[in-house]
């Protein structure tokens, strides 16, 4: 096999196949605290606590207690769960990416590579039919690793049985794309469906 012959496509989940907005949860949680929604958002979206949770380093109940303590929130776990989870929705963009990925699966192996905590992962599997098209699903909470750790990209390549140049990767976060590119993977920043199609065509992938 030629070392640069494309054999696999790796997709991110959030912002690509499923859209989300942490501000939805931040506004709801703020009502149980003395904090402004933006303060809650900063904790939820990009904090060391959330990164640990996504990497499977902390259990859901412990994550909740840490959130409750930091925010001094007057809320119970059963109240917290739906607020934490109900931030996802499907846009027409998501539907288009799913349909195109389903078509591409006829010729290429597909993998999903996502930084995601276990509560969101379990919720999404129940609520959204986006996982059935993938040959491999790599969730950070299951692996104990999160992007941009180079090991998680290498695990994806190993599971797909391809060399870096035999894979193409799409993510909506530039720093995660850059890490994959540094490992030799053909990597693209996902912006919208039209750019997604252009990038696939640039890799010699037939999308019709």
C-alpha positions in Angstrom: 0.0 0.0 0.0 1.2 3.5 -0.8 2.0 5.3 2.4 0.0 8.4 1.3 -3.1 6.6 0.0 -6.1 7.8 1.9 -7.8 5.1 3.9 -9.6 6.8 6.8 -11.5 9.9 7.8 -11.5 11.2 11.4 -14.2 13.6 12.5 -14.7 15.6 15.7 -18.1 15.5 17.3 -19.1 18.8 18.9 -19.4 21.7 16.4 -19.3 19.2 13.5 -21.9 16.4 13.9 -23.7 17.9 16.9 -23.9 21.6 17.9 -23.9 22.8 21.5 -24.0 25.9 23.6 -22.6 25.8 27.2 -24.3 29.2 27.8 -27.6 27.4 27.9 -26.5 25.5 31.0 -24.6 28.4 32.4 -27.7 30.6 32.4 -29.8 27.8 34.1 -27.1 27.0 36.7 -26.5 30.7 37.5 -30.0 30.9 39.0 -28.9 28.5 41.7 -25.8 30.7 42.6 -24.7 34.2 43.2 -22.6 34.1 40.0 -23.2 35.7 36.6 -23.8 33.3 33.7 -20.5 34.3 32.1 -18.6 33.2 35.3 -20.4 29.8 35.1 -19.7 29.5 31.4 -15.9 30.0 32.0 -16.0 27.1 34.5 -18.0 24.8 32.3 -16.4 25.5 28.9 -12.7 25.7 29.5 -11.4 25.1 33.0 -9.0 22.6 34.5 -12.0 20.9 36.2 -13.8 20.4 32.9 -10.6 19.1 31.2 -10.1 16.6 33.9 -13.7 15.4 33.6 -13.4 15.1 29.8 -10.2 13.0 30.3 -12.0 10.6 32.6 -9.9 11.7 35.6 -12.9 12.5 37.8 -16.2 10.7 38.3 -19.5 12.5 37.5 -20.6 12.8 41.1 -17.2 14.2 42.1 -17.4 16.6 39.2 -20.8 17.8 40.4 -19.6 18.3 44.0 -16.6 20.3 42.7 -18.9 22.5 40.6 -21.3 22.9 43.5 -18.5 23.9 45.8 -16.8 26.4 43.4 -20.1 28.1 42.5 -21.6 27.8 46.0 -24.6 26.4 44.2 -27.8 25.4 46.0 -28.7 22.5 43.7 -29.1 18.7 43.9 -27.4 16.2 41.6 -30.8 15.2 40.1 -31.5 18.9 39.2 -28.0 19.4 37.8 -28.0 16.4 35.4 -30.6 17.7 32.9 -29.2 21.2 33.0 -25.7 19.9 32.3 -26.8 17.7 29.5 -29.5 19.7 27.7 -27.1 21.9 25.7 -27.0 20.0 22.4 -29.0 20.4 19.2 -28.8 19.4 15.6 -28.5 22.1 12.8 -28.9 21.6 9.1 -25.1 21.8 9.0 -24.9 18.7 11.3 -27.4 16.8 9.1 -25.4 17.6 6.0 -22.1 16.4 7.5 -23.8 13.2 8.8 -25.3 12.4 5.3 -21.9 13.1 3.6 -20.0 11.0 6.2 -22.5 8.1 5.7 -21.8 8.2 2.0 -18.0 8.3 2.5 -18.1 5.3 4.7 -18.7 3.2 1.6 -15.0 3.8 0.6 -13.2 4.8 3.8 -13.0 3.8 7.4 -14.6 6.4 9.6 -13.6 7.3 13.2 -15.1 9.8 15.7 -12.5 11.5 17.9 -14.0 13.6 20.6 -13.1 15.4 23.8 -16.3 14.6 25.8 -17.2 13.8 29.4 -19.1 10.7 30.3 -22.4 12.4 31.1 -22.6 14.2 27.8 -21.4 11.0 25.9 -24.1 8.8 27.5 -26.8 11.5 26.9 -25.9 12.0 23.3 -25.9 8.2 22.6 -29.5 8.1 23.8 -30.7 11.3 22.2 -28.9 11.6 18.8 -28.5 9.1 16.0 -25.0 10.2 14.9 -22.8 7.4 16.1 -24.0 4.5 13.9 -21.8 5.4 10.9 -18.5 5.1 12.6 -16.1 2.1 12.5 -14.3 3.4 15.6 -15.4 5.8 18.3 -12.7 7.3 20.5 -14.1 9.3 23.4 -11.7 11.0 25.7 -13.6 10.0 28.8 -13.2 6.3 27.9 -9.5 6.6 26.9 -8.2 8.7 29.8 -6.7 11.0 27.2 -7.9 14.2 25.6 -6.9 16.2 22.6 -4.4 17.7 22.0 -2.4 14.9 23.7 -0.6 13.3 20.7 -1.3 9.9 22.2 -5.0 10.1 21.5 -4.4 10.8 17.8 -1.9 7.9 17.6 -4.6 5.6 19.2 -7.0 6.7 16.5 -4.5 5.9 13.7 -3.7 2.5 15.3 -7.3 1.6 15.6 -8.0 2.5 12.0 -4.9 0.7 10.9 -3.5 3.6 8.9 -0.3 5.7 8.8 -0.7 9.5 9.5 -0.7 10.5 5.8 -3.4 7.9 5.1 -5.9 9.8 7.3 -7.7 13.1 7.0 -9.0 14.8 10.2 -11.6 17.6 10.7 -12.0 19.5 13.9 -13.6 22.9 14.7 -10.8 23.9 17.1 -7.6 25.2 15.5 -5.2 24.1 18.2 -6.5 20.5 17.9 -6.1 20.6 14.1 -2.5 21.9 14.5 -1.5 19.0 16.8 -2.8 16.4 14.3 -1.1 18.2 11.4 2.2 18.1 13.4 1.9 14.4 13.6 1.6 14.2 9.8 -2.2 13.8 9.5 -3.9 15.7 6.8 -5.9 18.1 9.0 -8.5 20.7 8.4 -10.3 23.3 10.5 -14.0 22.6 10.1 -15.9 25.9 9.4 -19.0 24.9 7.5 -20.3 22.3 5.1 -19.1 24.0 1.9 -15.6 24.3 3.2 -15.8 20.7 4.4 -16.6 19.6 0.9 -13.8 21.7 -0.6 -11.3 20.2 1.8 -12.4 16.6 1.0 -12.1 17.3 -2.7 -8.6 18.8 -2.1 -7.6 15.4 -0.7 -8.9 13.6 -3.8 -12.1 12.3 -2.1 -15.1 11.8 -4.4 -18.1 13.2 -2.6 -20.8 12.3 -5.2 
